[in-house]
Amino acid sequence: QVQLVESGGGLVEAGGSLRLSCAASGSIFSINVINWYRQAPGMQRELVAAVTRSGRTNYADSVKGRFTISRDNAKNTVYLQMNSLKPEDTAVYYCHTTDWAFNDYWGQGTQVNVSS
């Protein structure tokens, strides 16, 4: 079992920055990849960024060059640094992972609102 808790969301002006955190607990030894997803009202959930235990990363085209995902294994925490935020980035952001048995685990989400 894995538990994920997001934090760091809030209200920010367009062009501003936020840093989201995802703290993992439980059977964290089984985690290889942690993903950040987001979902706006009435929209499909989309993958924003992913990071492996070794530090390899991948990003959606819509956030590439603006967002940075990183992983601190000693703190069991993944971060999403979001710069140059746009109103289109407004959404609930979720962290997600799968274990070695391919079970899915989701955090409860943290709200990000970017004003224009």
C-alpha positions in Angstrom: 0.0 0.0 0.0 1.2 3.5 -0.9 -0.2 6.8 0.4 0.3 10.1 -1.4 -0.5 13.6 0.0 -0.3 16.8 -2.2 0.3 20.3 -0.9 1.4 23.7 -2.1 -1.6 24.7 -4.2 -3.2 28.2 -4.0 -4.1 31.3 -5.9 -1.4 33.1 -8.0 -1.3 35.8 -10.6 -0.5 35.0 -14.2 3.2 34.9 -14.6 3.8 33.8 -11.1 5.1 30.6 -9.6 4.1 27.8 -7.2 5.8 24.7 -6.0 3.7 21.6 -5.4 4.8 18.7 -3.1 3.8 15.1 -3.1 4.8 13.2 0.1 4.7 9.4 -0.1 4.4 6.9 2.7 3.8 3.2 3.1 5.4 0.7 0.7 7.5 3.4 -1.0 10.2 0.9 -1.8 8.0 -0.3 -4.6 7.7 3.1 -6.3 9.7 3.7 -9.5 7.7 6.5 -11.2 5.6 9.4 -9.8 3.4 11.4 -12.0 1.6 14.7 -11.7 -1.8 14.9 -13.4 -4.2 17.8 -13.5 -7.9 18.2 -14.1 -9.9 21.3 -14.8 -13.7 21.4 -14.4 -15.4 19.7 -17.3 -12.1 18.6 -18.7 -10.3 15.3 -18.9 -7.5 14.5 -16.5 -4.1 15.0 -18.3 -0.6 13.9 -17.4 1.6 16.9 -16.7 5.0 15.5 -15.7 6.6 12.3 -14.5 9.9 11.4 -12.7 11.6 8.1 -12.1 13.5 7.1 -9.0 16.7 7.7 -11.0 15.7 11.2 -11.9 14.5 10.8 -15.5 11.7 13.2 -16.4 9.0 13.7 -19.0 6.6 16.6 -19.6 3.5 17.5 -21.4 4.1 19.8 -24.3 1.8 22.4 -22.7 4.1 22.8 -19.7 7.6 22.0 -21.1 10.0 24.8 -20.4 7.8 26.2 -17.6 7.4 23.3 -15.1 10.1 21.2 -13.5 9.5 17.9 -11.7 12.1 16.6 -9.2 12.4 13.8 -6.7 14.0 13.7 -3.3 14.2 10.1 -2.3 15.6 10.8 1.1 12.5 12.9 2.0 10.1 10.6 0.1 8.8 13.7 -1.7 8.3 14.7 -5.3 8.1 18.4 -6.3 6.5 20.2 -9.2 8.0 23.7 -9.7 5.6 25.7 -11.8 6.9 29.0 -13.3 5.3 31.4 -15.8 1.9 30.2 -14.8 -1.1 30.9 -17.1 -4.8 30.9 -16.5 -5.0 27.7 -18.5 -3.0 26.0 -15.8 -5.9 26.3 -13.4 -6.9 22.8 -12.2 -6.7 20.3 -9.4 -3.3 18.8 -9.4 -2.9 15.1 -8.4 0.2 13.0 -7.8 0.0 9.4 -8.9 2.1 6.2 -8.9 1.9 2.5 -9.5 3.7 -0.2 -7.5 5.4 -3.3 -8.8 2.1 -5.1 -9.1 0.7 -2.2 -11.2 -1.8 -1.0 -8.6 -2.7 2.6 -8.9 -2.4 5.1 -6.1 -3.7 8.7 -6.1 -3.4 11.7 -3.8 -6.4 13.7 -2.9 -5.4 16.7 -5.0 -4.4 20.3 -4.5 -6.1 23.2 -6.1 -4.2 25.7 -8.3 -5.9 28.9 -9.4 -4.1 31.2 -11.8 -5.8 34.6 -12.2 -5.6 36.7 -15.4 
